[in-house]
Amino acid sequence: MDDNTAITALSALAQEHRLRVFRLLVRHGPSGLSAGEIAARIGAAPSALSFHLAHLERAGLLRSRRVQRHVYYAVEAEGMRQLLSFLTEDCCHGQPELCAGIGDLRHHESAEA
């Protein structure tokens, strides 16, 4: 991933509704949710939501699929993986093993509390 692609992805996430959509879809995995279900869960108007979904999809963070009349959205795992790798590729002065469990950090911190 190059700098411009990372900036596009981070910019897409730097908005309240888009961040909430992304986090919601991360929890739902590859099956995703319909656009209507996403709108209901985050409390957004469907017309405004379509703009946000398209923005995240153009940034490579979501993918969509049509099933009859419904459009389903899910996290684009490869896009998310590339962004996280880009952000952590030079972690800890060449000691990437220190960042290896960064996704598990939240679970570790909550277990200590």
N, C-alpha and C positions, 0 to 999 in steps of 0.2 A: 504494500500500500504506500502510495506517495503522500506527501504533505497535503496537496490539494484535495485528494480523496478523503483523507482523515478530517480535514477542516469541514468538508461538506457533510460528513457523517456527524461530527460533533455539533455543527450548526443545526442540523435536523433535530438533534436531541435537546438543544438549548431553548426549548419552548415547553411550557407547562403541559399542554394537552398531548403533544408528541411524546414527551418523556413518560407521561402516564400510560399512553397507548403502548409504547415499547415495553415498559416494565410489565404491564398486564399480559402482553403476548409472550414475553419470556416465560412467564408462569404457565402458560397454556401449551407450550411446546409446539411441535411441528403441525399439529392439527389446527391450531389457531382458533379464531372466532370469526363469526360473520360481522360485517360492518355494522349492522343494526345492533348486535349484541355488544360490540365495543362501545358504540355511542351510548347505549343504555348504562353500561357499567361505569363509564367515566363522566356521564352527565353532559355530553356534548350534543349539539344539534347535528343531525346527519349531514346537512349541507356543509357545515364548517369542518366536520370530521373528514369528509372526503378529501378536502384540501390537505389536511395533516397526514392522512394515510398516503396520499400520492407523494408528498414531500419525503416521507420516510422510505417509501419504495424507491424513489429516484436516488436517494442517498445509499441504496444497497443494504438497508437494514431490515426491510420487510419484503415479503413476496405475497402475491395474491393469486387466487384461483377462483374460477367461477364454477358454481354448482347450481344449475338451472338459473333461477332469478337472483340468487344470492352470491355475493362476493365474500370470500373468506380471506383473512389476512393472518400471516404467521411471521415470526421472526426469521430472517434470512441468516441462518446459523453461520454460514461462511463469512458474510459481511461483518457480523458481530465478532467472530473469531479474528478476522484480519484487523479490525479496529483495536481490539484488546492486545493483540500481538504488537501492533504498531506502537501503542502507548507504553508497552513494557519491554520492548526489544533491547533497550540499553540499560536495563534495570541494574541498579546496585553495583555500578562500576565493574561490569563484566561478570557478575555473579548471579546469573539468572535463576539459579536454584533458590535464591532468597525470595523471588517473586513467584515461584512455582505454584504455591497454594493460595495465591492472592484471591481467587474466587471463593475459597473456603474461609477466608479471614472473618467474614461476618458471622459464620456459624461458630467459629472458635471464640470470638469475643462474646457472643451471647451465652455460650456455655460457661464462660468464666464469671459472668454476672450473677 
